[in-house]
Amino acid sequence: MDSMTINGRECHIYENGDAEYVLLQPVDDNDISVLDSEAQKISELTDVPLSCTLLLTN
């Protein structure tokens, strides 16, 4: 996972090098504890390479 700030908002990025799709998902502080497992589960449930970008809303 990488983190960066975009327009003053913290973002967490889970990359799959050759992603065909990017999932953009707003999350809040309550979601932070499950971000790793959520990104892993999404990756396991699809056969299409994707990256997840999670934008903190708080």
C-alpha positions as CSV (number, residue, x, y, z in Angstrom):
1,M,0.0,0.0,0.0
2,D,1.2,3.5,-0.8
3,S,-0.2,6.7,0.7
4,M,-0.3,10.2,-0.8
5,T,-2.2,13.4,-0.4
6,I,-4.5,14.7,-3.2
7,N,-6.3,18.0,-2.8
8,G,-5.6,17.9,0.9
9,R,-7.1,14.4,1.4
10,E,-5.1,11.4,2.4
11,C,-5.3,8.5,-0.1
12,H,-4.3,4.9,0.2
13,I,-3.4,3.1,-3.0
14,Y,-3.2,-0.6,-3.5
15,E,-1.6,-1.2,-6.9
16,N,-1.5,-4.2,-9.2
17,G,1.2,-3.2,-11.7
18,D,-0.8,-4.0,-14.9
19,A,-4.2,-2.9,-13.7
20,E,-7.0,-2.8,-16.3
21,Y,-9.4,-1.0,-13.9
22,V,-9.0,1.4,-11.0
23,L,-11.5,1.3,-8.1
24,L,-12.0,4.7,-6.5
25,Q,-13.7,4.3,-3.1
26,P,-14.3,7.0,-0.5
27,V,-13.7,5.7,3.1
28,D,-13.8,7.2,6.5
29,D,-11.7,6.6,9.7
30,N,-13.9,3.6,10.7
31,D,-12.8,1.8,7.5
32,I,-9.1,2.2,8.0
33,S,-8.7,-1.0,10.1
34,V,-10.1,-3.2,7.3
35,L,-8.5,-1.6,4.2
36,D,-5.8,-4.2,3.8
37,S,-8.2,-7.1,4.0
38,E,-10.8,-5.4,1.8
39,A,-8.3,-4.7,-0.9
40,Q,-7.0,-8.3,-0.7
41,K,-10.6,-9.8,-0.9
42,I,-11.4,-7.7,-3.9
43,S,-8.3,-8.9,-5.6
44,E,-9.2,-12.5,-4.8
45,L,-12.7,-12.2,-6.2
46,T,-11.8,-11.0,-9.7
47,D,-9.7,-12.3,-12.4
48,V,-9.2,-8.8,-13.9
49,P,-6.1,-6.9,-12.7
50,L,-7.2,-3.8,-10.8
51,S,-5.9,-1.1,-8.4
52,C,-7.8,0.4,-5.5
53,T,-7.5,4.0,-4.6
54,L,-9.2,4.8,-1.3
55,L,-9.9,8.4,-0.5
56,L,-10.3,9.4,3.2
57,T,-13.4,11.5,3.6
58,N,-12.7,12.8,7.1
